Amino acid sequence: MTARRVTYLGVRRLALDTAGAAPPPPGHVRVDVAYTGIGDTDLHIFRGDMDDRVEPPQVIGHEMSGRIAQVGDGAGDWRPGDPVTVMPWVPCRDCPACRVGHTHICHRLVFLGVDAPGSLQNTWTVPAATLVRVPHDLRLDHAALAEPTAVAVHDVRRARVRPGEKALVVGGGPIGLLVAIVARRFGADVLVAEPDPYRRFVAEGLGLSALDPDDGIAEAMARWTDGAGAAVAFEVSGAAAGVTTAAGALATRGRMVQGTGHPAPREVSLHDFFWRELTLLGARLYDRGDFETAVGLIAEDEIPAGPLISRIEPLDRSAQAFAALESGAAVMKVLIDCGADGEAEA
């Protein structure tokens, strides 16, 4: 068969083309992709920020859902028609991180959609070990949010959030709102700091409290925490100001979770970390337990997937979808309809 796919050709250049789809080799499956979400990593690729890793022409995308189309030899008990999502990384299983069980931060990690072909195509062959089962009654457009939800679950678990704690989320994009929702699900009292009014509007529509960090955040934090500061702050803005806001909001012995990459080094007051015995935690990707928890949260409607999906575009409008997201238009999560969901309700 022939696959329709979107490839990255260079800075802000995407192309829709076709290629032959071979039968899956041993240990692999071919998945007919229903939806692919456009995430921050994809936008970084689109802007050329990851050209040291992404070699054009490359099929990108990794937030997805779909159905098994063909199963290779030795690929387990998967069956054609099974709904799935993909945990899009492959570890070496031999480096120091892998040997102690931290395969998600493997020293030689291959990330699908970055280091290898991704899901922005209508059929995709992947290692069977990357598959995560999706309930048959879960909408596939909603299931496409499993990967960013797994990021949020991992961030919240890294923070060891406890019921009743005050948790500040700095950044109200899709990941930030998912972190806020998951932290709330884990029992935290959550506040989102986000300068964009549309994102604050979406946050409030999800029942979250949100404020503009430029409108006196120190005073707002003092009122909210009775002067103590937040027990946890999640920095997911990717901005220098976000780092300052998150660190400055913490209570004595507070925990700051750095849940997004930054394009340049950022300044942070090590004196504050010393003086108040603060803790800085990195949170990169997720493990299988995080991913399976994410699917469960979406299936149980604990994650309001519908309100987070701003629009769904066809595969041949992928370039326009990327441009709209980069422009800062009033959108949250955009999905690309890759064609394999005949039951879509969007």
C-alpha positions in Angstrom: 0.0 0.0 0.0 0.9 3.7 -0.3 1.3 5.9 2.7 0.5 9.7 2.7 2.8 11.5 5.0 4.0 14.9 6.1 7.8 15.5 6.0 9.9 18.2 7.5 12.2 19.7 4.8 13.8 22.5 6.7 13.0 25.6 8.6 9.2 26.2 8.3 8.9 23.9 5.3 6.7 20.9 5.3 5.7 18.7 2.4 2.9 16.2 1.8 4.1 13.2 -0.1 3.6 9.5 -0.5 5.8 6.4 0.1 5.3 2.7 0.0 4.3 1.0 3.2 6.1 -2.4 3.6 4.8 -5.2 5.8 6.1 -4.8 9.4 9.3 -6.6 10.2 9.6 -9.1 13.1 8.7 -7.5 16.4 6.9 -4.6 14.8 3.4 -3.6 13.9 1.9 -1.3 11.3 -0.6 1.2 12.8 -3.2 3.1 10.8 -2.9 6.5 12.4 -6.2 8.2 13.3 -4.9 11.5 14.8 -1.6 13.2 15.5 -1.4 16.1 17.8 1.0 19.0 17.2 3.1 19.5 20.4 5.9 21.9 21.5 8.6 19.5 20.2 7.0 19.5 16.8 6.9 23.3 16.8 10.6 23.4 17.8 11.4 21.1 14.8 9.3 23.3 12.5 11.3 26.4 13.5 14.6 24.6 12.9 15.6 24.5 16.6 16.3 20.8 16.4 18.2 20.5 13.1 21.1 19.0 15.0 18.9 15.9 15.5 16.2 16.0 12.8 17.7 15.2 9.4 15.4 16.3 6.5 13.3 14.9 4.9 11.8 13.4 8.1 8.3 12.4 9.0 7.6 14.1 12.3 4.9 13.8 15.0 4.5 11.6 18.1 1.3 12.4 19.9 -1.1 10.0 18.3 -3.8 7.4 18.3 -4.8 4.7 15.8 -5.7 1.1 15.1 -3.5 -1.9 14.4 -3.4 -2.7 10.7 -0.8 -5.5 10.4 1.2 -7.5 12.9 4.7 -8.7 12.3 6.1 -12.0 13.4 6.9 -12.2 17.1 5.1 -8.9 17.9 2.9 -10.3 20.7 -0.8 -10.8 21.0 -1.9 -7.7 19.1 -4.7 -8.0 16.6 -5.7 -5.9 13.6 -8.3 -3.4 14.7 -7.0 -3.0 18.2 -7.1 0.7 19.2 -3.7 1.9 20.4 -1.4 4.8 21.1 2.4 4.8 21.0 4.9 5.6 23.7 7.3 7.1 21.2 10.7 6.2 22.5 13.1 3.3 22.1 15.9 2.8 24.7 19.2 1.1 24.2 18.7 -1.0 27.4 22.5 -1.1 27.9 23.6 2.4 29.1 24.0 3.4 32.8 20.5 4.9 32.9 18.9 1.8 31.4 20.8 -0.6 33.6 19.2 1.0 36.7 15.7 1.1 35.2 15.5 4.7 34.0 15.0 3.7 30.3 13.0 6.9 29.6 16.2 8.9 30.0 18.4 6.5 28.2 21.7 8.0 27.1 21.1 6.8 23.6 17.3 7.2 23.4 15.7 7.1 20.0 12.6 9.3 20.0 10.1 8.6 17.3 9.2 11.7 15.3 12.6 13.3 16.1 15.4 10.7 15.6 13.3 8.3 13.6 10.1 8.6 11.4 7.0 9.8 13.3 3.2 9.6 13.2 2.3 12.4 10.9 1.2 9.9 8.2 -1.8 7.7 7.7 0.1 4.4 8.4 3.1 4.0 10.6 5.3 1.0 11.5 6.6 0.9 15.0 8.2 -1.6 17.5 5.5 -3.6 19.2 7.1 -2.7 22.5 6.1 1.0 22.1 2.3 0.2 21.9 -0.1 1.1 24.7 -3.5 -0.4 24.6 -6.5 2.0 24.4 -10.1 1.0 25.6 -12.4 0.2 22.6 -14.9 2.7 23.8 -12.5 5.6 24.1 -12.7 8.2 21.2 -9.5 8.2 19.2 -9.4 12.0 19.0 -9.4 12.0 22.8 -6.8 9.2 23.0 -4.4 11.3 20.9 -3.9 13.3 24.1 -2.3 10.3 25.9 1.3 11.4 25.3 1.0 15.0 26.6 -1.1 13.7 29.5 1.7 11.2 30.3 4.1 14.1 30.5 1.8 15.8 33.1 1.5 12.6 35.1 5.3 12.2 35.2 5.7 15.8 36.3 3.2 15.5 39.1 4.7 12.2 40.3 8.2 13.7 40.3 6.9 16.4 42.5 5.4 13.9 45.0 2.3 16.1 45.2 0.3 15.5 48.4 -3.4 16.2 49.0 -4.0 19.8 50.2 -0.7 21.2 49.0 -0.6 24.5 47.1 0.7 23.9 43.6 1.5 26.8 41.2 1.7 25.9 37.5 3.7 28.5 35.5 2.5 28.4 31.9 -1.0 27.7 30.7 -0.4 26.0 27.4 -1.6 22.4 26.8 1.0 20.8 29.0 0.6 23.4 31.7 -3.2 22.8 31.9 -2.7 19.1 31.8 -0.2 19.4 34.7 -2.7 21.5 36.6 -5.6 19.0 36.0 -3.5 16.0 37.0 -2.2 17.8 40.1 -5.7 18.6 41.1 -6.6 15.0 40.5 -3.8 14.1 43.0 -5.4 16.4 45.6 -3.5 19.7 45.2 -5.0 23.1 45.4 -3.8 24.5 42.0 -3.3 28.0 40.6 -2.1 28.7 37.0 0.0 31.7 36.1 -0.4 32.6 32.4 -0.1 36.0 30.7 -2.2 35.0 27.6 -5.9 35.9 28.2 -7.2 33.1 25.9 -5.3 30.5 27.8 -6.5 31.8 31.1 -10.1 31.7 29.7 -9.6 28.0 28.8 -8.1 27.3 32.2 -11.0 28.9 34.0 -13.5 27.0 31.8 -11.8 23.8 33.1 -12.5 24.9 36.7 -9.0 26.1 37.3 -8.0 29.3 39.0 -5.7 31.4 36.8 -4.0 34.8 37.0 -1.8 37.0 34.9 1.7 36.9 36.4 2.2 40.5 35.4 -0.6 41.6 37.7 1.2 41.4 41.1 1.9 37.7 41.4 3.8 38.1 44.7 0.8 39.7 46.3 -1.6 37.1 44.9 0.7 34.3 46.1 0.8 35.8 49.5 -3.0 36.0 49.8 -3.4 32.5 48.3 -0.9 30.8 50.7 -1.3 33.0 53.7 2.2 34.3 53.2 3.8 30.8 53.2 4.4 30.3 49.5 3.6 27.2 47.3 4.7 23.8 48.3 5.2 22.9 44.6 5.8 25.0 41.5 5.8 23.5 38.0 7.7 25.5 35.4 6.3 24.6 32.0 6.4 28.0 30.2 9.9 27.6 28.7 10.6 31.3 29.4 13.2 33.0 31.6 10.5 34.9 33.5 8.7 31.6 34.2 11.8 30.2 36.0 12.0 33.4 38.1 8.3 33.2 38.9 8.3 29.5 39.8 11.4 29.7 42.1 10.2 32.9 43.8 6.8 31.5 44.6 8.0 28.6 46.7 7.6 28.0 50.4 10.4 27.0 52.6 11.6 23.5 51.5 9.4 23.9 48.4 9.9 21.8 45.3 10.3 23.3 41.8 9.7 20.9 38.9 11.3 21.9 35.6 9.1 20.2 33.1 10.1 21.8 29.8 13.3 22.4 27.9 14.7 25.8 27.5 16.5 27.1 24.3 19.2 28.9 26.3 20.7 28.8 29.9 18.6 30.6 32.5 19.6 32.4 35.6 18.3 31.2 39.0 19.1 32.4 42.5 21.1 29.6 44.1 21.1 31.7 47.2 17.3 31.2 47.5 17.7 27.5 47.1 20.3 27.5 49.8 18.5 29.9 52.2 15.1 28.2 52.0 16.3 24.7 51.3 14.5 24.4 48.0 14.6 21.5 45.7 14.9 21.6 41.9 13.6 18.5 40.1 14.0 17.8 36.4 11.1 16.0 34.7 11.8 14.6 31.2 9.3 12.4 29.3 7.5 9.6 31.1 7.7 5.8 31.7 5.2 3.1 30.8 3.3 3.4 34.1 2.8 7.2 33.5 1.5 6.5 30.0 -0.9 3.8 31.1 -2.1 6.1 33.9 -2.7 8.8 31.3 -4.8 6.6 29.1 -6.8 5.6 32.2 -7.4 9.2 33.2 -8.6 10.1 29.7 -10.9 7.0 29.5 -12.4 7.9 32.9 -13.1 11.5 31.8 -10.7 12.8 34.5 -9.0 14.7 31.7 -11.4 16.9 29.8 -10.0 16.1 26.4 -12.8 17.8 24.3 -12.3 21.3 25.6 -8.5 21.1 25.2 -8.9 20.2 21.5 -9.3 23.5 19.7 -9.6 22.1 16.2 -8.9 19.2 13.9 -7.3 19.7 10.5 -6.9 17.2 7.6 -3.4 15.8 6.8 -3.1 18.1 3.7 -3.5 21.2 5.9 -0.7 20.3 8.3 1.5 23.2 7.2 -1.4 25.7 7.9 -2.0 24.1 11.3 1.7 24.6 12.2 1.7 28.2 11.0 -1.5 28.9 13.1 0.0 27.5 16.2 3.3 29.4 15.7 1.4 32.6 15.2 0.0 32.5 18.7 -3.6 32.4 17.5 -6.3 31.6 20.1 -5.8 27.8 19.9 -4.9 25.2 22.5 -4.4 21.7 21.1 -4.6 21.1 17.3 -4.9 17.5 16.0 -4.2 16.4 12.4 -6.7 13.9 11.1 -4.6 11.2 9.5 -7.6 9.3 8.2 -7.9 6.1 10.1 -10.9 7.0 12.4 -14.2 6.3 10.6 -16.0 6.9 13.9 -14.8 10.4 14.6 -17.3 12.8 16.3 -15.2 16.0 16.1 
